Amino acid sequence: MCGIVGYIGKRQASPILLDGLRRLEYRGYDSAGLALWSDGGINVFRKAGRIENLRKAVNEISPFGDLGISHTRWATHGAPTDENAHPHLDQSGKLALVHNGVIENYQILKDQLKQDGHEFHSETDTEVLAHLAGTFYDASDEADLKTRLVKSVQEALSRVKGTFGVAVMHADVPGVIVGARLGSPLVVGLGKDEQFLASDVAAIVAHTRDVIYLNDYDLVTLTRQGYEVASLDSQRTARVQVSKVDFTEDDAEKGAFEHFMLKEIYEQPQSIRNALRGRLNRDECTAVLGGLNMSPMELRQIDRIIFSGCGTAYHAAMVGEYLIESLARIPTEIEFASEFRYRNVPTDKNTLQFVVSQSGETIDTLAALREAKRKGLRCLGIVNNVASTIARESDGGVYIHAGPEIGVAATKTFTSQVAIMTLLSMLFGRIHHLSSTDGLEMIDELEAIPEKIESILKQAPLIKSIAEKYAHAEGMLFMGRQINYPVAMEGALKMKEISYIYASGHPSAELKHGIIALVKPELPSVFIAPDDAVYDKNVSNIEEVRARKGPVIAVTTEGTHDIERITDDVIYVPRCKSILSPLLTVIPLQLLSYYVALARGCDVDKPRNLAKSVTVE
Ligand code: F6R
């Protein structure tokens, strides 16, 4: 969603700020802006639409400034217009502020400020915060201007309800940027005589890999020479830890690929190897997941597991449910994080909760984690983004180590999450019912998966031609059974989000209970029908669709040629243990949605209305 980049140092700030915003584009936005400090004044630029519009506006003037803050906005309060884009100024026009999050009590504050004579120029909640901070600044008699700015930001934030990541600068306070966070990520980048502030480390990794991930209630004051972190909450002391970013600028670039999504689809053999590395124990025929922070005794006591997540992470959790119940026989439930947080799910001391999130910042998943902890549950994270809020607030967990995922549509993180679910099911399985022979077979089969994915990727030209054939379909149905039902859901989600074709995923047998009414020549069905225990059942469902002249694309196992007789197009995946098939069957669906979107001329990496990390409810 919204993005923040701040810079203070010796260099021209605007190229750094614009480049940082470009690197945050993937998070989703609809307007952008920046404020630069120069010669005792602040130049503000704000443009609706792409960052390119902002770049042009800035380059027309080419202002010098070695301090600045910038923002990409994903509209919540007010349409995506120039006026509503950040930064916003206070009443004096001297204090500039950018903000991620939502100020829930902004209307009350705005009404009060209006009564005091303030004039507003936007419909945003953020402008209210800028005016409020400016009011405290102007009213203060503090002689030290840096302290005065810090205190005014502190005062303003203590009056607001909601969530925020903010960056603030003031025309009269040269050489200072103030940042603070509550519920919206913010990271400080440390350089030599220069400092950075960003909502996502990807924005600044080209300049520094030494960073401080701020915690909720942290307030940071940046100067050229360094930083100070204080707490907005008098009850708690700010804890500062300098970390090293574990990826480079190149990892967050497209390289030779046309889109990030395609690059990330092709990275899957490697990202799965990374998820498995060091976590398979052949001697014990099991998985090793030290980050769970649980003793064998504690693990053995778990008699119920709950997974929560959103979107693709939820689909990976659905696969996890099948895996754990099959291999470990532990009753497992999946809950949409957004539902879990408002439900009163019965739990007891032997229930273990996992929250699954690529970004580690999804607000609903974070809220599910907090709700679980409030109820005394042990809550672990399955997270990609190291040092994200979910990673830090959970009681332990497993990093999926997929590397930065920039394409808005999640691809490699789905397979990495499923790989981790598989490890969990092996770990729990081996302390319950799974034999050493079966454990060892799982290890062998898992280790063979990356190579099998490589062979599927080689079929991209075939999948592209199938995609082009159906690119203008009215809609698409995705059908799967058992462990491939979540894959059908995931295939439909990918298709919807990047090609804007309406698609839905269903258990194949549900067809007869209503969905079949939709079947017609203009609506293709994609069946995920590997050669497993329910293959024949899937074949019967395919026949039902064929009988009603619905085109069928099948994803099935190599060697299952009889399916060609009843389908229009077939994509083969290598044979593997049935329970691992989602790791293979999802790959053609990712490629199918990618090539359909391409054929329809859609912006694959930045689909409309979507944001990579959903930090509002
Ligand atoms: C789909 C997609 C979203 C995310 C969802 C959760 O391609 O990307 O559905 O999966 O917003 O995001 P994380 O995993 O960051 O919590």
Residues whose N, C-alpha, C, O or C-beta is under 5 A from the ligand:
A	BS01	F6R	C310 G311 T312 A313 V356 S357 Q358 S359 G360 T362 V408 A409 A410 K612 V614
